[in-house]
Amino acid sequence: MDRFDQYRLFAQVAEMGSFIKAAHALEVPRASVSAAIQQLEVALGVRLLHRTTRRVGLTPDGELLLDRVRALLTEVDDIDQLFQASQRQVSGRLIVDAPSRIARRLIAPALPGLLGRHPQLQLTVSSTDRSIDLVREGVDCVVRIGALQDSSLVVRSLGRIALINCASPGYLREHGEPRHPADLPGAHWVVGYASPRTGKAHPWESSAADGSPQQIEVPSRVLVNNAENYIACCLVGLGLIQVPRFDVQHLLNAGTLVEVMPEHRAAPMPVSLLYPHRRQRSRRLQVFLEWFEALMRPNLEE
């Protein structure tokens, strides 16, 4: 194994904090990873990693080397892509995390076009709304909807996505159609959506006459923590929901859901792509960012 390969393995282990995870991400035997790090430490004459039964950490020398190696790996990735037969051709694996409904409703149906243009690109799509450590989990970028917590990640803001109020026809026949948020307390139910951080239900949101946001406490009979169950409960008449239009447009078209109180929608939610600094120049990541931005554009507010 040459020195450059050793550097790549070292960076993967350092960033993921695990020999096993690094070996899995790079699809090499764990023993090869361990041997490569040992050979690198012998060649450089320094100890790069603290090894314990629970985690792997960097020594001061390891931190110094990692800073230099990150820049080197990014430059090599760029050079590899520069001399491909086509400037638009990319190769390798890209790992993306996105909310399940965006993955299902938007990303998956459009993937044949992306992979058709880039047949050497391999895409892994995971779905979770929880906060994840991109570097330690080996994820190249994440799609997030809503306000973001402070982090060291690069944030690429795409715009804002509109939320609409919906109910099923059966629910409206039983409870009547609300015309104003003031109609909700005491007369209507909502499907509760649990915050991934606190587990508590989000309050019902709407806009006041002057356009300012306001929150209303409306009772719920069921509390869910993912979009699939949220929409499913609304379809069977358990309450009102607030949801991105793209997520239920097919149901609106079919008449199985109905938009209500269109003048009193919740504030639109920001849509962002986040990725680590060291990958910001990756050619395959840049291709995905541009593709996804174009994919989201018709669903964003102007």
ABEGO torsion letter per residue (X at the ends): XBAAAAAAAAAAAAAAGBAAAAAAAAGBBAAAAAAAAAAAAAAAGBBABBBBAABBBBBAAAAAAAAAAAAAAAAAAAAAAAABABAABBBEBBBBBBBAAAAAAAAAAAAAAAAAABAABBBBBBBBABBBBAAAAGBABBBBBEBBBBBABBBBBAEBBBBBBBBBAAAAAAAEBBABAAAABGABBBBBBBBAAAGBBBBBBBBBAAGBBBBBBBBBABBBABAAAAAAAAAAGAEBBBBBAAAAAAAAAAGABBBBGAABBBBBBBBBBBBBAAAAABAAAAAAAAAAAAAAAAABBX
